[in-house]
Amino acid sequence: MSSIFKRQDPAKLQAQVANLKGGSGFQKDEKEWKLTLDAQKNGSAVIRFLPARSDDELAFVRIVSHSFKKNNQWYIENCSSTHGDYDGCPACKYISENDLYEKAKANKNGPEDKLLSQIGRKQSFWANVLIVKDPGAPENEGKVFKYRFGKKIMDKITAAINGNPELDEPGIAVTCPFDGANFTLKAKKVGDWPNYDDSSFGVPAKIKNIDDEEVQKAIFEGMSDLRPITAESEFKPLAELTTRFNKVMGSSIGSAGSSASADLDSELSNFDNEMAKFDNQTSDVKSSGGVASVPVGEDDGVPFDLDDSDTSGDDDLDKLLDM
């Protein structure tokens, strides 16, 4: 006698149950690589930044966001200033309309300064990387991933590309598979979070076996198109963002800084600094797969000044990514 029921596949059933839970805003991206840290928040790895996949793409993309917690609620949203639109972001409008930067500059460590540090713009960058050495996860070695990082590392990339003309040190086309250089990523605990100051580029050298067409093919096929990260679809409408922003800010709306001094030191600190300029006139850099074409923005059209003295960049990014 045949049964009207079929034997069930446990794995399939598990997937169906998982789908019922719905997606969260922080689903793991299997193509994203993160440095493995030990219990002391120390770690190291050797990676190689890769060039753009085509002339229509860039080796690096930048995304601006706001991420802060107030009134027991988080506001974590992409900022339209990524595309040069400061009117499409309620946080940027709030900072501008309340003249927070000037007030913060006039009263360092005052309530406006702390509020600006909390709700200000935060930058992160994305690149394709080849994992050369990963002691914390050796199974990643030889594979290509997307890597998200903060301003401190971007500054090191910029410095390596520019070189040091005063010392006759030429720049390195760091993403070039043939003439670029590996990047030794070192994290050490400073305070409560990892710090990347000891990270550095090695001497220029080609990627191992890069002359082999099969190696080139494997690397290329492992690379991701970074353009969707900053696509318009990744940015919510102003009305939706404003509703959320007002809800999180609560009574702070209309009274900027009035309650910002309470427990703000434990919140995310701002690393809202502008990217350093690339030397677009250097032909060697131009050959590095789109590096010189990164839209860093010489002025960026910010409607309020930005304090370039902050150095918390990557430490802050870790707070957001690891929360």
Sequence and secondary structure as in RCSB ss.txt:
>XXXX:A:sequence
MSSIFKRQDPAKLQAQVANLKGGSGFQKDEKEWKLTLDAQKNGSAVIRFLPARSDDELAFVRIVSHSFKKNNQWY
IENCSSTHGDYDGCPACKYISENDLYEKAKANKNGPEDKLLSQIGRKQSFWANVLIVKDPGAPENEGKVFKYRFG
KKIMDKITAAINGNPELDEPGIAVTCPFDGANFTLKAKKVGDWPNYDDSSFGVPAKIKNIDDEEVQKAIFEGMSD
LRPITAESEFKPLAELTTRFNKVMGSSIGSAGSSASADLDSELSNFDNEMAKFDNQTSDVKSSGGVASVPVGEDD
GVPFDLDDSDTSGDDDLDKLLDM
>XXXX:A:secstr
   SS    HHHHHHHHHHHT   TT   TTEE     TTS EEEEEEE   SSTTS SEEEEEEEEEEETTEEE
EEE GGGGT STT HHHHHHHHTTHHHHHHHSTTSHHHHHHHHHS EEEEEEEEEEEE TT GGGTT EEEEEE 
HHHHHHHHHHHH BGGGTB    TT TTT   EEEEEEEETTEEE TT EE      TTTTSHHHHHHHHHH   
 GGGG GGGS  HHHHHHHHHHHHGGGTTSTTTTTTSSGGGS            TT HHHHTTTSGGG    SST
T SS   TT   HHHHHHHHHH 
